[in-house]
Structure formats: C-alpha cells, structure tokens
Amino acid sequence: MSRVSFYTLGCKLNYAETGTLERQFEEREFSIVPFGEAADVTVVNTCSVTAEADRKCRNVIRRAQRANPHAFIIVTGCYAQLRPAEIAAIEGVDVVLGAHEKFRLFQLIEEFSKREQPQLLVSCIDEVSEYGPASSSAGRTRAFLKIQDGCDYSCSFCTIPMARGKSRSQGLESTLAEARSLADRGFHEIVLSGVNIGLYGEDSGTSLLDLLKELDRIDGIDRYRISSIEPNLLSDEIIDFVAESIRFQPHYHIPLQSGDDFVLGKMRRRYRRAVYADRVDRIKHLMPHAGIGADVIVGFPSEDRGCFDNSYRFINELPLSYLHVFTYSERAGTAAAETDGVLPPERTRRNRMLRVLSRKKEEAFYREHLGTTRPVLWEKGATEDTVRGYTDNYIKVDAPRDFHRRGQIEPVLLGSLSDRGTVLAGFFSLG
C-alpha cells in the first residue's frame, strides 16, 4: 500500500479541504501516515495571509523534502495559487496545484513519479467558478465543514480574493447532506467554515440564516459553531436565532482588524467601530455568558500612535474573550501595498501590547465562569496526564486523562485556573 502524508497551514477552511484530499487518497488505497514519516507522496496545503505564513510554508516544504528526499511533493492552497513559480523553485517540489485544480488532483496527475521539472497546474483565479465541497477527516471530535469559498470584498490588505476568487456557496441540500454524513461518522460538533461565510447563499437565493435553521433540525450533531463572521453580516436575526438554539453554541469570532474608524476606512472595511460595538452589545445582552473573539491587525500603514491608542482603548472596553493579533504584512498586489502610507516603526511593540491584553481578557473571562457548570466536549490529550475539552462558550478545560471521556459531552464544574492558561475541572457528572 502506498503511503501519503499531509501538512496543513492556516485556517479551518484549509483543514476541511485537507480532509477531503485525505479521503480521495484513502479511496485509492493509500495509507495516511504522519508528516515526517516515510511516505511516497506528501501534500502541503498552504496559507498566504501574511509574509510569515509564506515563510512557514517554504520551511514546511523543505522539511518534507529532507524527511523524504524521494517522495513526490504536491503543494496546493493559497500560497500555491498566488506564487506558483516561487514554490516550484524550491528543491523537491513536483507539482503545484491552484485553487481550481486542488480537488482534481487524480485527474491531472497521471502518476506520482518525479520529473526533471516541476509541473505548474494553476489556472487564473478569475476563471474559477466551481465550488469544491470539503470537510475534515476522521480523527477529530469536531469537524470543519466548508460551506462557502472566495470573497467579493476588497479589503485593502487582503490577498484572499486573488487566491480563492469570487464568493460561491455549497447548495443548501448538499450542505445538509454533508452534515448528516458527519453525524453518521460520529462527530459531535461541526464548525461551519469558509472565507466569508456571511455571504453564504447570495449566489443561490438563500442565506446563512436559512442554513442555520435547517442544520438545527438535524439529529446526531450536538453542537455547531460559526467559525468567523463579518460584523456587518452578523444580523440581529442570526444573533437572536443562536440565542434561542440549543445546538448553536454561544461563541462568536468576529473580525475587527482595528478599533479606529480612520484606519478601518483605509482598510476598506465595510463597517465602523459603532457597528462592531453594537454587535457585541447585542450578543452579550442576549447571551451574557457568550465567548467572543476578534482578529486585530497592528501596524497598518498610517496607523499613527493616536490611531493605535484609540484602537487599544476601544478593544479594552469591549467584553471580548480573546484576540488573534497580526502584525500588518505588505502583500504584493493589494491596495495597501501600493499606497505611500508610512509603516509604524513600533509594530512589534503594538503586537505585544495587544497580546498581553488578550491574555488579560481571556483570564478575566475564565475567572468570571469559575464555580459554574458548563458542558464540555472532551477532545484530546493536552499532556501525558491530562485530557482537554471546550465548553459551549469556548473555555479550554483540562482534566485528569481518561480516554473513556474522549468524544463525550459532560457537565463540568469549572474549578480553578491552571498555569497552562486553561481551567481545571472541579468534578464531573458521570451519569
């Protein structure tokens, strides 16, 4: 039996797509082995959201080549679509697959044998109109289900429209069928994933809310999460529905990017901070226990000290649970990279300040829930002695290792904070 290994970088959407690629190989009787072990084929699914992401992708490709000098190396994902020649120049790469070609791998590659020159199979992104369904593979208690791809927005810092094309959605019935399949495979939680999932259904006359309501009726799935949704697309109706739903969890990830209106304008974001604050306020009014995360970019061109201070104060005052902080990265072909805006010299310090703020907010959110009981889905071992799970509102919980609990949802008393940035379980209800 031939062996294949995978390495996935980036977002939940990439993990969902890797899951589909894994199943394609398994259907052809390949054995999946851990990355770095002896393999006949290695697939690297890349990200290109920042220059640092590109660097990590190149390092992974080189690691794959060193680990298996004779393996057939396939590189796909956003970095492959944006910079195919750059990837092909890396020693050991055999095929570069673009967005259109990713799921047609076995149609395009006749045999996994090395040639003198790598193959570049990358279509122009403007020609990509098909939707490639995807969901994560077995081995997880949570499944990532792709419901939407591409983006019609034109944020000045973002390369995603160039890497993934225009917004397109999976049909309602096809999405429901995939969710039922995941339930049959034993998953307890589904994370709805996409590039801009608030646009779901706009190309087919339906909506994200329509999908949520239908998913809520499916038996066998205990939990759903919305991976990330733009604040201007997070409607009152969606918030109200989640507040009433048993299956949709009180956990939101809402990209902010900046808490300063001037910078938001320069970023070409489709909202201002008042809209963001209103969304957070409505969530907390209906679900005081809800966990809310945000993406923030620091060091955007022309983000002077006053803009950053304004953003910091705004974020500090919001009842957020955690932050994902990114330092602005110049990306070729984006509007921001073409401007004459001055890059702040203290971007690293600003990043550090917001990361510290994120830790404080997360600890405060965790402390707020100590002594309460919340349902935890046990997922995996955190250390040799502990198992980890997540509450409905996305608090990380550690408990003494017990493999019988993996994949189970149990009411757990949130006992105390650990030195690993998690909450220690007080006791379980084993009934």
Residue, then its C-alpha position, 0 to 999 in steps of 0.5 A: m500500500s502506498r503511503v501519503s502524508f499531509y501538512t496543513l497551514g492556516c485556517k479551518l477552511n484549509y483543514a476541511e479541504t485537507g480532509t477531503l484530499e485525505r479521503q480521495f487518497e484513502e479511496r485509492e488505497f493509500s495509507i495516511v501516515p504522519f508528516g515526517e514519516a516515510a511516505d511516497v507522496t506528501v501534500v502541503n496545503t498552504c496559507s498566504v495571509t501574511a509574509e510569515a505564513d509564506r515563510k512557514c510554508r517554504n520551511v514546511i516544504r523543505r522539511a518534507q523534502r529532507a524527511n523524504p528526499h524521494a517522495f513526490i511533493i504536491v503543494t496546493g492552497c493559497y500560497a500555491q495559487l498566488r506564487p506558483a513559480e516561487i514554490a516550484a523553485i524550491e528543491g523537491v517540489d513536483v507539482v503545484l496545484g491552484a485553487h481550481e485544480k486542488f480537488r482534481l488532483f487524480q485527474l491531472i496527475e497521471e502518476f506520482s513519479k518525479r520529473e526533471q521539472p516541476q509541473l505548474l497546474v494553476s489556472c487564473i483565479d478569475e476563471v474559477s467558478e466551481y465550488g469544491p465541497a470539503s470537510s475534515s477527516a476522521g480523527r477529530t471530535r469536531a469537524f470543519l465543514k466548508i460551506q462557502d469559498g472566495c470573497d467579493y470584498s476588497c479589503s485593502f490588505c487582503t490577498i484572499p480574493m486573488a487566491r480563492g476568487k469570487s464568493r460561491s456557496q455549497g447548495l443548501e441540500s448538499t450542505l445538509a447532506e454533508a452534515r448528516s454524513l458527519a453525524d453518521r461518522g460520529f462527530h459531535e460538533i461541526v464548525l461551519s467554515g469558509v472565507n466569508i461565510g456571511l455571504y453564504g447563499e447570495d449566489s443561490g437565493t438563500s442565506l446563512l440564516d436559512l442554513l442555520k435553521e435547517l442544520d438545527r433540525i438535524d439529529g446526531i450533531d450536538r453542537y455547531r459553531i460559526s467559525s468567523i463572521e463579518p460584523n456587518l453580516l452578523s444580523d440581529e436575526i442570526i444573533d437572536f436565532v443562536a440565542e434561542s438554539i440549543r445546538f448553536q453554541p454561544h461563541y462568536h469570532i468576529p473580525l475587527q482588524s482595528g478599533d479606529d474608524f480612520v484606519l478601518g476606512k483605509m482598510r476598506r472595511r465595510y463597517r465602523r467601530a459603532v457597528y462592531a460595538d453594537r454587535v457585541d452589545r447585542i450578543k452579550h445582552l442576549m447571551p451574557h455568558a457568550g465567548i467572543g473573539a476578534d482578529v486585530i491587525v497592528g501596524f497598518p500603514s498610517e496607523d499613527r500612535g493616536c490611531f493605535d491608542n484609540s484602537y487599544r482603548f476601544i478593544n479594552e472596553l469591549p467584553l471580548s474573550y480573546l484576540h488573534v493579533f497580526t502584525y500588518s504584512e505588505r502583500a504584493g498586489t493589494a491596495a495597501a501595498e501600493t499606497d505611500g502610507v508610512l509603516p509604524p516603526e513600533r509594530t512589534r511593540r503594538n503586537r505585544m501590547l495587544r497580546v498581553l491584553s488578550r491574555k488579560k481578557e481571556e483570564a478575566f473571562y475564565r475567572e468570571h465562569l469559575g464555580t459554574t457548570r458548563p458542558v464540555l466536549w472532551e477532545k484530546g490529550a493536552t499532556e501525558d496526564t491530562v485530557r482537554g475539552y471546550t465548553d459551549n462558550y469556548i473555555k479550554v478545560d483540562a482534566p485528569r486523562d481518561f480516554h473513556r471521556r474522549g468524544q463525550i459531552e459532560p457537565v463540568l464544574l469549572g474549578s480553578l485556573s491552571d498555569r497552562g492558561t486553561v481551567l481545571a475541572g472541579f468534578f464531573s457528572l458521570g451519569 
